[in-house]
Amino acid sequence: MMNLVVSGISSRNALRIRASVLVSTAEVESSRIRILGCFSRARAMQSRCFCPPETLEPPCSI
């Protein structure tokens, strides 16, 4: 949980800012979960990396 310190603004504006920060943080966490899920699935399939890759298809569709 992130604490937000705001001084000199109305409580309504402070609530709007806090809501914006919470939504932004939730979007980042959602992306992180998807990325980690993709990596863990790729690891479970024991896929090997080649340079250049044999296919252009990404290992995980988001």
N, C-alpha and C positions, 0 to 999 in steps of 0.2 A: 504494500500500500504506500502511495506517495503522498506526502504532506505538502500542502500548498499554502504559502504564507502570502497574503495580499493585504496591503494597508492602503487606506485613503480612497477606497471605492465602496460603492453601496453593496449591501448584502446580496441583492439580486444579481448584480454583475459578478460578484464573487462566486455565486452558485453556477452561473453560466460558464465561467472559466473552469471551475472544478469539473463540471459535467463534460466539457470539451476535453480536458486532460484525461478523464476516466475513459471516454470513448476512444481516444487516441491510444491509450495504453492497452485497452482491450483488443484493438485491431492489431497492434504489434504482437501481443501474446498469441492471438489467433494465427498469425503468420508463422510465428515461431513453432507452434504446435504442428502446423502442416509441414513445415520444413523438416522438423525432427522426425515426423511420421514417415516422410519420404525417405530420409536417410536410413531409418531403422528397417524399412521394408526392403530397400536396396541391399542392405547388409544381410538380411535374412535370405535373400535370393542368391547370395554369393556372386554378385555380378562382378566382372572384371573390367578394368579400365584399359582402353586402348587409345593410342594417340597416332593418327586421328581416329575418332570413334568409327566403329563399323556401321552404325546407323545414326541418323540424325534425330531420331525420336528420343525425347528425354526419358529417363528412367521412371519418372513419376509425373503424372499429369495433375496439375493443380486446378 
